[in-house]
Amino acid sequence: MAGHTFDDMTQQGARWTADQVLALAPDTASREAGSELGAAGRWSGAGRSGEGAVWGLCEGGGSEPYRTVVDVADASGPAYTCSCPSRKFPCKHALGLLLLWAGGDGAVPRAEAPEWAEQWLAGRRGHAGRRRAPDSSGPPSGPADPDAARRRAERRAERITAGAAELEQRLADLLRGGLATAERSGYGLWEETAARMVDAQAQGLAARVRELGAIPGTGPGWPVRLLEECALLHLLDRGWLRRERLPEGLAATVRSRVGLPAAPDGPPVRDRWLVLAQYDTADARLTTRRVWLYGTGSRRTALLLSYGAAGRAPEIALPVGLVLDAELSAYPGAGQPRAALGERFAPPAPTAARPPGTTPARAVARYGEALRDDPWLDSVPVTLDRVVPVPDGDGWQLADADGDTALPLTPAARSRPGLWRLVALSGGAPVTVFGECGHRGFTPLAAWPQEPGEVVPLC
């Protein structure tokens, strides 16, 4: 695919589907607004180049139309610019323009890029060239001082150890006084404890403390859930305090769960990586984007994590259902699927590939096996083959079409619009579903019909 032009790729079916475009939306509101702008009547001067650029002018609330450009063929994923004031990425105008292009009805003809679009595209190409070319103009940078790095790591480890010891005392006080005291104490005490974990540079411990503090008084059975979380937090504490005695893989997992940063250390694996799913989670401080990939040659499932400060979208954006020719390097840790995206050799391209599936019973067993390597694991990536979404009282489950087992959907999955897209895709017939399987149930993220067909994003 690397040698084909943009028009060649379009003729071969590389034009994206509407579902693949909408999977890039940062939230539901952008998805709905972008859909409304995907009609030709809202656009003027729309065009595309042979190098993968799409541009157009969209009517807005002001006297001047918004200028929108998308670089579809960027090897790192689509890139966008728009003169609108939105801080969302991509904005609704970029989504609408891509939907117009995806329609394939001649609304975005081949044309010469206007000056305002060409300036942005030229700037991007120059920036990409500078990133690829080594900088030989300045003096060579020397290696970092290993002794200074070691001393910094030792000081941070000491702070985390002190924080872990304090947290152990906090848990002991809670259990000594009884779980009912947690409800009376309120969230403030847990937030104070979490703040001390942040001061100790143990962000992972701080996050788990905040989750634990949010449990009391949250409905029937909260004491059991609180006790379970206390046990996992205690286990992580003890793992850190005795990390020298652990196998290296488990020790790396403990360091990661506590919050120590790590660099990818696995050898680069080049493959054609199928983009299975992409979704964001956000809090007041950070937006986290998760992108699941499947290596069609290596048969490995990998997770890319990308972050954006509050109000800004993460950098990585890959259309679901396309395949990316790229290198990935794994992060350390026993059974960890996280990887870092390395060199990309071609823009995302269409593919008929899909991951091999398994049964609901085997999916649960796979999660149990993964817990041996990482007891704090919430879920594992799983593709279910030949399952049917069926109602189950107030909830839903995915039933094995060829057996008598089923997986319940998580409460979060039951409240998402993706559930109804999955039900509509199935129509009572078996489908293939990719998602995350854990102790709360199964969260579907993408699905394929049993017969050959395109992926349907569910998140």
C-alpha positions as semicolon CSV with decimal commas, in nm:
position;residue;x (nm);y (nm);z (nm)
1;M;0,000;0,000;0,000
2;A;0,293;0,238;0,062
3;G;0,342;0,293;-0,311
4;H;-0,020;0,377;-0,399
5;T;-0,155;0,726;-0,442
6;F;-0,458;0,854;-0,256
7;D;-0,679;0,808;-0,562
8;D;-0,546;0,455;-0,615
9;M;-0,636;0,368;-0,258
10;T;-0,984;0,513;-0,300
11;Q;-1,042;0,303;-0,611
12;Q;-0,933;-0,006;-0,417
13;G;-1,186;0,063;-0,140
14;A;-0,968;0,264;0,099
15;R;-1,233;0,530;0,143
16;W;-1,349;0,507;0,503
17;T;-1,697;0,414;0,615
18;A;-1,916;0,649;0,818
19;D;-1,868;0,426;1,125
20;Q;-1,490;0,454;1,094
21;V;-1,514;0,832;1,072
22;L;-1,749;0,861;1,370
23;A;-1,523;0,634;1,578
24;L;-1,275;0,926;1,580
25;A;-1,524;1,157;1,756
26;P;-1,407;1,266;2,103
27;D;-1,757;1,237;2,252
28;T;-2,122;1,169;2,173
29;A;-2,205;1,536;2,119
30;S;-1,931;1,570;1,856
31;R;-2,048;1,251;1,688
32;E;-2,404;1,385;1,657
33;A;-2,295;1,732;1,547
34;G;-2,052;1,590;1,292
35;S;-2,325;1,370;1,147
36;E;-2,540;1,677;1,087
37;L;-2,254;1,844;0,898
38;G;-2,189;1,547;0,670
39;A;-2,423;1,679;0,398
40;A;-2,308;1,860;0,084
41;G;-2,541;2,157;0,140
42;R;-2,330;2,282;0,432
43;W;-2,004;2,281;0,237
44;S;-1,846;2,480;-0,044
45;G;-1,508;2,451;-0,213
46;A;-1,464;2,093;-0,093
47;G;-1,186;1,898;-0,261
48;R;-0,919;1,635;-0,222
49;S;-0,564;1,586;-0,345
50;G;-0,380;1,281;-0,468
51;E;-0,162;1,288;-0,156
52;G;-0,444;1,228;0,094
53;A;-0,564;1,577;0,186
54;V;-0,932;1,675;0,212
55;W;-1,049;2,034;0,258
56;G;-1,362;2,244;0,252
57;L;-1,545;2,557;0,373
58;C;-1,833;2,500;0,614
59;E;-2,107;2,748;0,697
60;G;-2,093;2,863;1,058
61;G;-2,244;3,121;1,287
62;G;-2,013;3,401;1,169
63;S;-1,982;3,595;0,848
64;E;-1,694;3,380;0,723
65;P;-1,712;3,002;0,672
66;Y;-1,485;2,777;0,875
67;R;-1,179;2,650;0,689
68;T;-1,126;2,279;0,753
69;V;-0,844;2,052;0,635
70;V;-0,779;1,685;0,710
71;D;-0,462;1,495;0,621
72;V;-0,609;1,146;0,578
73;A;-0,290;0,975;0,461
74;D;-0,067;1,071;0,754
75;A;0,108;0,753;0,867
76;S;0,049;0,841;1,233
77;G;-0,326;0,872;1,182
78;P;-0,544;1,153;1,044
79;A;-0,441;1,510;1,127
80;Y;-0,683;1,803;1,139
81;T;-0,703;2,179;1,141
82;C;-1,007;2,406;1,149
83;S;-1,059;2,780;1,195
84;C;-1,351;2,720;1,435
85;P;-1,299;2,799;1,807
86;S;-1,370;2,444;1,925
87;R;-1,110;2,281;2,151
88;K;-1,232;1,932;2,064
89;F;-1,010;1,720;1,843
90;P;-1,131;1,642;1,584
91;C;-1,399;1,909;1,583
92;K;-1,745;1,857;1,436
93;H;-1,641;2,026;1,110
94;A;-1,354;1,784;1,055
95;L;-1,591;1,493;1,123
96;G;-1,851;1,638;0,885
97;L;-1,591;1,684;0,610
98;L;-1,470;1,325;0,650
99;L;-1,829;1,200;0,637
100;L;-1,883;1,399;0,318
101;W;-1,569;1,238;0,169
102;A;-1,668;0,892;0,295
103;G;-2,002;0,919;0,116
104;G;-1,827;0,870;-0,219
105;D;-2,093;1,056;-0,416
106;G;-1,866;1,309;-0,587
107;A;-1,920;1,580;-0,325
108;V;-1,541;1,596;-0,267
109;P;-1,383;1,599;-0,617
110;R;-1,016;1,588;-0,705
111;A;-0,888;1,946;-0,714
112;E;-0,591;2,174;-0,651
113;A;-0,564;2,273;-0,285
114;P;-0,643;2,639;-0,210
115;E;-0,363;2,850;-0,064
116;W;-0,494;2,836;0,296
117;A;-0,507;2,454;0,284
118;E;-0,173;2,419;0,107
119;Q;0,002;2,637;0,367
120;W;-0,106;2,409;0,649
121;L;-0,020;2,094;0,456
122;A;0,324;2,229;0,363
123;G;0,387;2,316;0,726
124;R;0,295;1,963;0,832
125;R;0,522;1,806;0,572
126;G;0,811;2,026;0,681
127;H;0,752;1,942;1,047
128;A;0,738;1,571;0,968
129;G;1,064;1,597;0,775
130;R;1,235;1,770;1,065
131;R;1,118;1,498;1,301
132;R;1,261;1,226;1,076
133;A;1,593;1,397;1,003
134;P;1,862;1,386;1,271
135;D;1,977;1,726;1,394
136;S;2,346;1,752;1,315
137;S;2,374;2,132;1,348
138;G;2,439;2,142;1,722
139;P;2,694;1,975;1,943
140;P;2,629;1,610;2,018
141;S;2,445;1,562;2,342
142;G;2,626;1,353;2,598
143;P;2,473;1,064;2,784
144;A;2,272;1,138;3,096
145;D;2,455;1,108;3,425
146;P;2,374;0,751;3,539
147;D;2,471;0,823;3,898
148;A;2,235;1,120;3,919
149;A;1,953;0,914;3,764
150;R;2,018;0,634;4,013
151;R;2,008;0,875;4,309
152;R;1,679;1,026;4,186
153;A;1,529;0,678;4,150
154;E;1,643;0,583;4,498
155;R;1,494;0,897;4,654
156;R;1,163;0,836;4,479
157;A;1,160;0,472;4,591
158;E;1,217;0,588;4,949
159;R;0,923;0,828;4,927
160;I;0,698;0,557;4,784
161;T;0,805;0,315;5,056
162;A;0,717;0,570;5,322
163;G;0,380;0,630;5,156
164;A;0,311;0,256;5,132
165;A;0,391;0,210;5,502
166;E;0,154;0,495;5,592
167;L;-0,118;0,344;5,375
168;E;-0,076;0,006;5,547
169;Q;-0,139;0,178;5,880
170;R;-0,448;0,351;5,737
171;L;-0,591;0,019;5,619
172;A;-0,515;-0,144;5,954
173;D;-0,697;0,138;6,137
174;L;-0,998;0,097;5,907
175;L;-1,026;-0,276;5,967
176;R;-0,965;-0,236;6,340
177;G;-1,245;0,020;6,370
178;G;-1,484;-0,167;6,141
179;L;-1,595;-0,095;5,785
180;A;-1,894;0,105;5,908
181;T;-1,654;0,381;6,013
182;A;-1,565;0,437;5,648
183;E;-1,917;0,560;5,572
184;R;-1,918;0,795;5,871
185;S;-1,574;0,935;5,792
186;G;-1,677;1,051;5,445
187;Y;-1,467;1,095;5,133
188;G;-1,249;1,375;5,269
189;L;-1,030;1,145;5,477
190;W;-0,957;0,923;5,175
191;E;-0,879;1,226;4,960
192;E;-0,631;1,340;5,224
193;T;-0,469;0,994;5,214
194;A;-0,460;1,003;4,833
195;A;-0,296;1,346;4,842
196;R;-0,020;1,205;5,062
197;M;0,032;0,924;4,809
198;V;0,070;1,191;4,538
199;D;0,328;1,365;4,756
200;A;0,506;1,029;4,783
201;Q;0,507;1,014;4,398
202;A;0,291;0,700;4,404
203;Q;0,021;0,804;4,156
204;G;-0,102;0,448;4,114
205;L;-0,160;0,409;4,488
206;A;-0,333;0,748;4,496
207;A;-0,575;0,646;4,220
208;R;-0,668;0,322;4,400
209;V;-0,719;0,510;4,728
210;R;-0,960;0,749;4,554
211;E;-1,152;0,455;4,410
212;L;-1,168;0,292;4,751
213;G;-1,292;0,614;4,912
214;A;-1,580;0,638;4,665
215;I;-1,727;0,298;4,759
216;P;-1,887;0,352;5,105
217;G;-2,261;0,412;5,091
218;T;-2,294;0,329;4,719
219;G;-2,576;0,079;4,752
220;P;-2,632;-0,277;4,872
221;G;-2,316;-0,480;4,919
222;W;-2,076;-0,186;4,947
223;P;-1,896;-0,330;5,255
224;V;-1,804;-0,640;5,051
225;R;-1,675;-0,427;4,763
226;L;-1,482;-0,211;5,006
227;L;-1,320;-0,514;5,167
228;E;-1,223;-0,651;4,825
229;E;-1,057;-0,323;4,729
230;C;-0,882;-0,302;5,065
231;A;-0,739;-0,649;5,005
232;L;-0,610;-0,556;4,658
233;L;-0,460;-0,234;4,789
234;H;-0,294;-0,423;5,075
235;L;-0,156;-0,676;4,827
236;L;-0,009;-0,396;4,613
237;D;0,142;-0,235;4,919
238;R;0,306;-0,559;5,029
239;G;0,422;-0,626;4,674
240;W;0,603;-0,293;4,669
241;L;0,758;-0,337;5,014
242;R;0,888;-0,684;4,916
243;R;0,952;-0,621;4,546
244;E;1,309;-0,751;4,565
245;R;1,175;-1,099;4,639
246;L;0,936;-1,109;4,342
247;P;1,002;-1,255;3,997
248;E;1,113;-0,980;3,762
249;G;0,794;-0,984;3,555
250;L;0,570;-0,949;3,861
251;A;0,803;-0,689;4,014
252;A;0,771;-0,482;3,693
253;T;0,392;-0,511;3,717
254;V;0,401;-0,390;4,081
255;R;0,619;-0,092;3,985
256;S;0,376;-0,004;3,707
257;R;0,068;-0,038;3,930
258;V;0,227;0,178;4,200
259;G;0,285;0,449;3,943
260;L;0,650;0,433;3,845
261;P;0,705;0,530;3,481
262;A;0,862;0,273;3,253
263;A;0,998;0,277;2,901
264;P;0,913;0,011;2,643
265;D;1,187;-0,250;2,649
266;G;1,059;-0,518;2,412
267;P;1,212;-0,562;2,065
268;P;1,017;-0,380;1,791
269;V;0,761;-0,606;1,624
270;R;0,660;-0,504;1,273
271;D;0,317;-0,623;1,171
272;R;-0,003;-0,517;1,002
273;W;-0,195;-0,405;1,309
274;L;-0,573;-0,414;1,284
275;V;-0,734;-0,125;1,477
276;L;-0,995;-0,300;1,692
277;A;-1,127;-0,018;1,908
278;Q;-1,058;0,333;2,032
279;Y;-1,222;0,512;2,324
280;D;-1,152;0,789;2,576
281;T;-1,196;0,819;2,951
282;A;-1,160;1,154;3,123
283;D;-1,148;1,319;3,462
284;A;-1,090;1,678;3,568
285;R;-0,717;1,653;3,501
286;L;-0,657;1,414;3,212
287;T;-0,808;1,246;2,908
288;T;-0,683;0,893;2,846
289;R;-0,727;0,732;2,505
290;R;-0,709;0,353;2,468
291;V;-0,649;0,202;2,125
292;W;-0,662;-0,177;2,089
293;L;-0,465;-0,337;1,804
294;Y;-0,436;-0,692;1,674
295;G;-0,130;-0,813;1,483
296;T;-0,254;-1,008;1,182
297;G;0,082;-1,185;1,153
298;S;0,201;-1,210;1,513
299;R;-0,154;-1,278;1,646
300;R;-0,078;-1,048;1,938
301;T;-0,322;-0,801;2,093
302;A;-0,166;-0,473;2,202
303;L;-0,286;-0,160;2,382
304;L;-0,175;0,193;2,297
305;L;-0,227;0,459;2,563
306;S;-0,227;0,828;2,477
307;Y;-0,295;1,124;2,707
308;G;-0,422;1,477;2,676
309;A;-0,445;1,751;2,937
310;A;-0,794;1,848;3,050
311;G;-0,991;1,983;2,754
312;R;-0,745;1,857;2,493
313;A;-0,767;1,533;2,298
314;P;-0,476;1,284;2,298
315;E;-0,253;1,276;1,993
316;I;-0,310;0,921;1,866
317;A;-0,626;0,877;1,657
318;L;-0,663;0,563;1,442
319;P;-0,977;0,471;1,247
320;V;-1,135;0,147;1,370
321;G;-1,136;-0,133;1,113
322;L;-0,829;-0,020;0,919
323;V;-0,486;-0,185;0,934
324;L;-0,161;-0,006;1,019
325;D;0,178;-0,126;0,894
326;A;0,395;-0,031;1,191
327;E;0,636;-0,138;1,464
328;L;0,528;-0,183;1,826
329;S;0,749;-0,229;2,133
330;A;0,610;-0,389;2,450
331;Y;0,630;-0,235;2,797
332;P;0,774;-0,440;3,085
333;G;0,545;-0,638;3,314
334;A;0,409;-0,989;3,335
335;G;0,132;-1,036;3,080
336;Q;0,102;-0,663;3,008
337;P;-0,056;-0,583;2,667
338;R;0,060;-0,221;2,661
339;A;0,294;-0,123;2,380
340;A;0,449;0,188;2,229
341;L;0,386;0,280;1,867
342;G;0,712;0,310;1,676
343;E;0,785;0,366;1,309
344;R;0,485;0,365;1,076
345;F;0,547;0,256;0,719
346;A;0,219;0,349;0,549
347;P;-0,110;0,524;0,621
348;P;-0,393;0,313;0,772
349;A;-0,548;0,100;0,497
350;P;-0,860;-0,118;0,459
351;T;-0,850;-0,488;0,535
352;A;-1,084;-0,784;0,553
353;A;-0,895;-0,929;0,851
354;R;-1,059;-0,984;1,187
355;P;-0,921;-1,140;1,507
356;P;-0,993;-1,508;1,583
357;G;-1,270;-1,559;1,838
358;T;-1,329;-1,778;2,139
359;T;-1,621;-1,885;2,359
360;P;-1,759;-1,705;2,668
361;A;-1,634;-1,991;2,889
362;R;-1,282;-1,967;2,750
363;A;-1,288;-1,585;2,783
364;V;-1,356;-1,613;3,158
365;A;-1,078;-1,871;3,191
366;R;-0,840;-1,638;3,006
367;Y;-0,914;-1,359;3,254
368;G;-0,849;-1,596;3,544
369;E;-0,515;-1,698;3,396
370;A;-0,416;-1,334;3,350
371;L;-0,486;-1,259;3,717
372;R;-0,200;-1,489;3,814
373;D;0,042;-1,247;3,649
374;D;-0,141;-0,928;3,748
375;P;-0,385;-0,960;4,045
376;W;-0,492;-0,595;3,996
377;L;-0,606;-0,646;3,637
378;D;-0,959;-0,518;3,571
379;S;-1,007;-0,691;3,236
380;V;-0,840;-0,861;2,940
381;P;-0,900;-0,810;2,565
382;V;-1,112;-1,089;2,420
383;T;-1,285;-1,160;2,089
384;L;-1,601;-1,369;2,122
385;D;-1,708;-1,572;1,820
386;R;-2,067;-1,669;1,741
387;V;-2,242;-1,496;2,029
388;V;-2,590;-1,345;2,041
389;P;-2,689;-1,042;2,251
390;V;-2,997;-1,135;2,456
391;P;-3,180;-0,956;2,739
392;D;-3,137;-1,093;3,089
393;G;-3,384;-0,935;3,329
394;D;-3,274;-0,574;3,368
395;G;-2,947;-0,640;3,187
396;W;-2,801;-0,798;2,874
397;Q;-2,566;-1,083;2,808
398;L;-2,376;-1,238;2,517
399;A;-2,487;-1,598;2,483
400;D;-2,283;-1,869;2,312
401;A;-2,478;-1,964;1,999
402;D;-2,336;-2,317;2,010
403;G;-2,338;-2,383;2,386
404;D;-2,512;-2,305;2,713
405;T;-2,282;-2,034;2,852
406;A;-2,310;-1,656;2,844
407;L;-2,124;-1,344;2,961
408;P;-2,316;-1,058;3,126
409;L;-2,249;-0,709;2,997
410;T;-2,103;-0,457;3,240
411;P;-2,339;-0,190;3,379
412;A;-2,146;0,074;3,182
413;A;-2,197;-0,118;2,856
414;R;-2,571;-0,144;2,913
415;S;-2,604;0,235;2,920
416;R;-2,413;0,303;2,596
417;P;-2,565;0,355;2,251
418;G;-2,325;0,089;2,124
419;L;-2,544;-0,180;2,283
420;W;-2,827;-0,101;2,044
421;R;-2,593;-0,096;1,745
422;L;-2,480;-0,443;1,851
423;V;-2,838;-0,567;1,887
424;A;-2,928;-0,423;1,546
425;L;-2,621;-0,581;1,383
426;S;-2,710;-0,920;1,529
427;G;-3,085;-0,921;1,468
428;G;-3,092;-1,246;1,667
429;A;-2,811;-1,408;1,463
430;P;-2,457;-1,482;1,587
431;V;-2,193;-1,209;1,560
432;T;-1,824;-1,170;1,641
433;V;-1,757;-0,919;1,920
434;F;-1,432;-0,772;2,049
435;G;-1,423;-0,621;2,398
436;E;-1,287;-0,629;2,750
437;C;-1,372;-0,920;2,982
438;G;-1,331;-0,873;3,357
439;H;-1,484;-0,921;3,699
440;R;-1,766;-0,676;3,623
441;G;-1,863;-0,855;3,302
442;F;-1,796;-0,792;2,933
443;T;-1,775;-0,452;2,763
444;P;-1,824;-0,480;2,383
445;L;-1,612;-0,237;2,180
446;A;-1,647;-0,357;1,818
447;A;-1,844;-0,619;1,627
448;W;-1,856;-0,794;1,290
449;P;-2,148;-0,977;1,126
450;Q;-2,110;-1,353;1,086
451;E;-2,101;-1,316;0,710
452;P;-1,816;-1,109;0,559
453;G;-1,877;-0,746;0,642
454;E;-1,728;-0,430;0,787
455;V;-1,657;-0,374;1,155
456;V;-1,911;-0,175;1,357
457;P;-1,752;0,037;1,635
458;L;-1,949;0,016;1,961
459;C;-1,774;0,284;2,169
